[in-house]
């Protein structure tokens, strides 16, 4: 049986430079490669118009929803979380309605909590009662609450963040009760949704890895005494984590003469403020050759105490053969046997102290990168993920059809008297 899937996301997943877009693009592509008929809808990324659909799996039918997202101010009066209010556009509803009118889909994927609005909409207008599947990149109820509690800036913005956390919890509860299948990246996220709806069928699919692999690398004394952190820092949670890292590193790394390079776009005015406060830190911004940055670092940092979820950049570090140093809270979905070859601590200050103690232990760093690569190689496969999701979805679709059929047969037939 060939399953037909309508995949709804906020935007088409380009450019492939953020973890959530990479996950969506690769999982949808893997499901299509395993034989499903996948149609993927999304608006244009409002923050970055670069990227090319030719980068994506050609077996998927990628369709750009016309129009721009709603104004951010709409989120202030909407019952939806901020991200949902922005992308629940009139044009998007029209495109969904056209797709469901012209095609019979077995399943509709709601990719990320920002699509909570589409659950009731699809259920109301779809002719064939497609199975709803929620792909959760994180348990956002927990994340948005962490952000609101840890934000220390403008009181008005803090109030809005608390309000957004409340709306997010409501959106995820709606998705957990409306969906028939849940996809999470970690067991922790699955457990959080299970507390909302224990009967919801779930499959845990950590990311695969589709990037290049550094087949040989030697960490020796010619490599600068440098730690590196790579990412896109437009999200407020990543900004809070970055500033916490720099606050702690200002004394620990400076005293130990360890360089710190931040690779990735840090938006203004935050970038100017951080450069002023931490003049010893090198902010590299966007770089064309990320491999060069990896080859010139002794350690890669994963310091995110806020945010949860699976950090895809960990796989980039491992397969580029950079030793990994992380706080334990940032290692959701990473197998224990792999974490054994990381530097792991419970908070950022202790993590940086451990890095300072290991930065000149060349033999240890070499063992770390070698064993992590060997263990991870073969563990993170997108095609395996695609087949697992398709197998699970086929069972859920089958059970749904049996359930609807039994309901039809259970309806009483009219009698002469009742007629």
C-alpha positions in Angstrom: 0.0 0.0 0.0 1.4 3.4 -1.0 0.6 6.0 1.6 -0.3 9.5 0.5 0.9 12.2 3.0 0.2 15.9 3.1 3.0 17.5 5.1 2.3 20.9 6.6 5.1 23.1 7.9 5.5 26.8 8.7 7.9 27.3 5.8 9.6 25.3 3.0 12.7 23.9 4.8 15.3 26.0 3.0 18.0 27.1 3.5 19.3 24.0 5.2 21.1 25.9 8.0 18.9 25.4 11.0 18.2 22.2 12.9 14.4 22.2 12.5 14.6 22.8 8.8 17.2 20.1 8.3 15.1 17.6 10.3 11.9 18.4 8.4 13.5 18.3 5.0 15.4 15.1 5.6 12.6 13.2 7.3 10.1 14.1 4.6 12.6 13.2 1.9 13.4 9.8 3.6 9.7 8.9 3.9 9.3 9.7 0.2 12.4 7.6 -0.7 10.8 4.6 1.1 7.8 4.7 -1.2 5.3 7.2 0.2 3.6 9.9 -1.9 4.6 13.1 0.0 3.3 16.7 -0.7 5.0 19.3 1.4 3.5 22.8 2.0 5.0 25.9 3.5 5.5 29.6 3.2 8.7 31.2 2.1 11.1 31.6 5.0 10.6 35.3 6.0 14.0 35.6 7.7 16.2 34.1 4.9 15.2 34.0 1.3 18.3 32.1 0.2 18.3 28.4 -0.4 17.2 26.4 -3.4 14.5 23.7 -3.7 17.0 21.7 -5.8 18.8 21.0 -2.6 15.8 18.9 -1.4 14.6 15.4 -2.2 13.0 15.4 -5.7 10.6 12.7 -4.8 8.7 15.1 -2.6 6.3 17.6 -4.2 7.4 20.9 -2.6 4.7 23.6 -2.9 5.2 27.2 -1.8 2.2 28.8 -0.1 1.8 32.3 -1.6 1.9 35.4 0.6 3.8 36.5 3.6 3.3 35.5 7.3 0.9 37.5 9.4 2.3 40.5 11.3 4.0 39.7 14.6 1.5 42.0 16.4 -1.3 39.6 15.5 0.2 37.2 18.1 -0.7 39.6 20.9 -4.4 39.2 20.3 -4.5 35.6 19.0 -5.2 32.5 21.1 -2.4 30.8 19.2 1.3 30.9 20.2 3.3 33.6 18.4 4.6 31.2 15.8 1.2 29.8 15.1 -0.4 33.2 14.8 2.2 34.3 12.2 1.8 31.3 9.9 -1.9 30.6 10.1 -2.5 32.8 7.1 -5.7 33.0 5.0 -3.7 31.9 1.9 -2.4 28.8 3.8 -5.9 27.8 4.6 -6.9 28.1 1.0 -4.0 26.0 -0.2 -4.8 23.3 2.4 -8.5 23.3 1.3 -7.5 22.9 -2.3 -5.2 20.0 -1.6 -7.8 18.2 0.4 -10.4 18.8 -2.2 -8.3 17.5 -5.1 -6.5 14.6 -3.3 -7.4 11.9 -0.9 -4.6 11.8 1.7 -4.1 9.0 4.2 -2.3 11.2 6.6 -1.7 14.9 7.3 1.6 15.8 9.1 1.5 18.8 11.4 5.2 19.8 11.6 6.0 21.6 14.8 3.6 23.1 17.3 3.1 26.2 15.2 0.7 24.1 13.1 -1.7 23.4 16.0 -4.3 25.6 14.2 -4.4 23.2 11.2 -5.5 20.2 13.3 -9.2 21.3 13.7 -9.2 22.9 10.2 -8.2 19.6 8.5 -10.6 17.6 10.6 -13.4 19.9 9.6 -12.9 20.0 5.9 -11.2 16.7 4.9 -13.4 14.2 3.1 -11.5 11.1 3.9 -10.7 11.5 7.6 -6.9 11.4 7.2 -4.8 10.4 10.2 -3.2 13.5 11.9 0.5 13.1 12.7 2.4 15.6 14.9 6.1 16.0 14.3 7.4 17.6 17.5 10.9 19.0 17.3 10.9 19.7 21.1 8.5 19.7 24.0 7.8 23.4 23.5 5.6 23.7 26.7 8.7 23.2 28.7 11.0 25.3 26.5 8.8 28.4 26.3 8.3 28.2 30.1 12.1 28.0 30.6 12.6 31.0 28.3 10.0 33.1 30.1 11.5 32.3 33.5 15.1 32.9 32.5 14.5 36.1 30.5 15.9 39.1 32.5 15.2 42.0 30.2 12.2 44.3 29.6 9.3 43.5 31.9 6.7 43.9 29.1 8.6 41.4 27.0 8.8 39.0 29.9 5.0 39.2 30.3 4.6 38.5 26.6 6.9 35.5 26.9 4.9 34.1 29.8 1.7 34.6 27.8 3.3 32.8 24.9 4.3 29.9 27.1 0.6 29.6 28.3 -0.6 29.6 24.7 2.1 27.1 23.7 1.0 24.6 26.4 -2.6 24.9 25.1 -1.5 24.3 21.5 0.6 21.2 22.4 -2.3 19.8 24.5 -4.6 20.2 21.5 -2.1 18.5 19.2 -1.6 15.6 21.6 -5.3 15.0 21.8 -6.1 15.5 18.1 -3.3 13.5 16.6 -3.2 9.7 16.1 0.6 9.5 15.8 3.4 11.5 17.4 7.0 11.7 16.2 9.6 13.0 18.7 13.3 13.3 18.6 14.0 12.2 22.2 12.5 9.8 24.8 12.2 12.8 27.2 9.8 14.5 24.8 7.8 11.4 24.3 7.4 11.1 28.1 6.2 14.7 28.3 3.5 14.1 25.7 2.5 10.8 27.2 1.6 12.7 30.4 -0.9 14.7 28.3 -2.3 11.8 26.3 -1.1 8.3 27.3 -3.1 6.7 24.5 -1.3 8.6 21.7 0.8 6.3 19.6 4.4 7.5 19.4 7.7 6.8 17.6 11.1 8.3 18.6 13.2 9.3 15.6 16.5 11.0 16.4 18.0 12.9 13.5 20.0 11.2 10.8 23.2 12.6 9.4 23.6 13.5 5.7 26.7 15.7 5.8 30.3 15.0 5.0 32.5 13.0 7.2 36.1 13.8 8.1 37.7 10.3 7.6 40.9 11.2 9.3 42.0 13.9 11.7 44.7 14.3 14.2 44.3 16.6 17.2 47.8 17.7 18.1 49.7 20.7 19.4 49.5 22.5 16.0 45.8 23.0 16.5 45.1 26.3 18.3 44.0 26.2 21.9 40.6 27.1 20.8 37.0 26.1 21.7 34.2 26.7 19.2 30.5 27.0 19.3 28.5 26.8 16.1 24.9 27.8 15.5 22.3 30.3 14.5 21.5 32.7 17.3 18.3 34.4 16.2 16.1 32.4 18.7 15.8 34.0 22.1 16.7 30.7 23.9 20.0 30.5 22.0 20.8 34.1 22.8 20.2 33.5 26.6 22.4 30.4 26.4 25.2 32.2 24.5 25.3 35.1 26.9 25.5 32.7 29.9 28.4 30.9 28.2 30.3 34.1 27.6 29.7 35.3 31.1 31.2 32.1 32.5 34.0 32.0 30.0 35.1 35.6 30.6 37.0 34.5 33.7 37.7 30.8 33.1 38.9 30.9 29.5 40.7 34.2 29.9 42.7 33.0 32.9 43.7 29.9 30.9 44.4 31.7 27.7 41.8 29.7 25.7 40.4 31.2 22.5 36.7 31.1 21.9 35.2 31.4 18.5 31.4 31.9 17.9 30.5 30.7 14.4 27.1 31.7 13.0 24.9 34.7 12.7 24.3 36.7 15.9 21.7 39.4 15.2 22.1 43.1 16.0 21.9 44.8 18.4 23.0 41.8 20.5 26.2 41.3 18.5 27.4 44.8 19.2 26.6 44.5 22.9 28.4 41.2 23.2 31.5 42.4 21.3 31.7 45.4 23.7 31.3 43.2 26.8 33.6 40.3 25.6 36.3 41.8 23.3 38.4 38.7 23.7 35.8 36.5 21.9 36.0 36.1 18.1 32.6 36.3 16.4 33.0 34.7 13.0 29.5 35.2 11.7 28.5 33.1 8.7 31.4 31.2 7.1 31.7 29.5 3.8 34.1 26.8 5.0 32.8 25.3 8.3 35.3 22.5 7.9 38.2 24.9 8.4 36.7 26.2 11.6 36.4 22.6 12.9 39.9 21.7 11.9 41.2 24.7 13.9 39.5 23.9 17.1 40.4 21.5 19.9 36.9 21.4 21.5 33.3 22.0 20.4 30.9 23.3 23.0 27.3 22.4 23.5 26.4 24.7 26.5 22.5 24.9 26.0 21.0 24.7 29.5 17.7 26.1 28.1 16.0 24.7 25.0 16.0 20.9 25.3 15.6 18.7 22.2 18.2 17.0 20.1 21.1 19.3 19.0 21.8 18.4 15.4 25.1 20.3 15.6 26.5 17.5 17.8 26.5 15.3 14.8 28.4 17.9 12.8 31.0 18.0 15.6 31.3 14.3 15.8 31.6 13.6 12.1 34.1 16.5 11.7 36.1 14.8 14.5 36.0 17.6 17.0 35.9 16.5 20.6 32.6 17.5 22.2 32.1 19.2 25.6 28.5 19.6 26.7 26.2 20.2 29.6 24.1 17.1 30.3 20.8 19.0 29.7 21.8 19.5 26.0 22.3 15.8 25.3 18.8 14.6 24.8 18.7 11.7 22.4 22.4 11.0 22.6 23.1 7.3 23.5 25.0 6.8 26.8 27.8 4.9 25.1 28.4 8.0 22.9 28.2 10.5 25.8 31.0 8.4 27.5 33.4 10.0 25.0 32.3 13.6 25.6 33.3 16.0 28.3 29.9 16.2 30.2 29.1 18.4 33.2 25.9 19.6 34.9 26.3 23.4 34.3 28.3 25.8 32.2 30.9 26.9 34.7 31.9 23.3 35.6 31.9 22.5 31.9 34.3 25.3 31.1 36.6 24.3 34.0 36.7 20.8 32.6 37.5 22.1 29.2 40.3 24.1 30.6 41.7 21.0 32.3 41.5 19.0 29.1 42.6 21.5 26.5 46.3 20.4 26.6 45.6 16.7 27.1 46.2 15.9 23.4 46.0 12.1 23.9 42.6 12.4 25.6 41.2 14.7 22.9 42.4 12.4 20.2 40.8 9.4 21.9 37.5 11.3 22.4 37.1 12.3 18.7 38.2 8.9 17.4 35.8 6.8 19.6 32.9 9.2 19.2 33.2 9.0 15.4 33.5 5.1 15.5 30.4 4.7 17.7 28.3 7.3 15.9 29.1 6.0 12.4 26.0 4.1 11.2 23.8 5.1 14.2 22.1 8.1 12.6 20.5 7.1 9.3 17.7 9.1 7.6 16.5 6.3 5.4 16.1 4.0 8.5 14.1 6.8 10.1 12.0 7.1 7.0 11.2 3.4 6.9 10.4 3.3 10.6 8.0 6.2 10.4 6.3 4.7 7.3 5.9 1.3 9.0 4.4 2.9 12.1 2.1 5.2 10.1 0.8 2.3 8.0 -0.3 0.5 11.2 -2.0 3.7 12.5 -3.8 4.3 9.2 -4.9 0.6 9.1 -6.2 0.8 12.6 -8.1 4.0 11.8 -9.8 2.4 8.8 -10.8 -0.6 10.9 -12.2 1.7 13.6 -14.2 3.7 11.1 -15.5 0.5 9.5 -16.6 -0.9 12.8 -18.4 2.3 13.6 -20.3 2.1 10.4 -21.4 -1.5 10.9 -22.4 -0.7 14.5 -24.9 1.9 13.4 -28.5 0.6 13.8 -30.4 0.0 10.7 -33.8 1.6 10.4 -36.8 -0.5 11.3 -40.3 -0.2 9.9 -41.5 1.3 13.2 -38.6 3.8 13.4 -39.0 4.7 9.8 
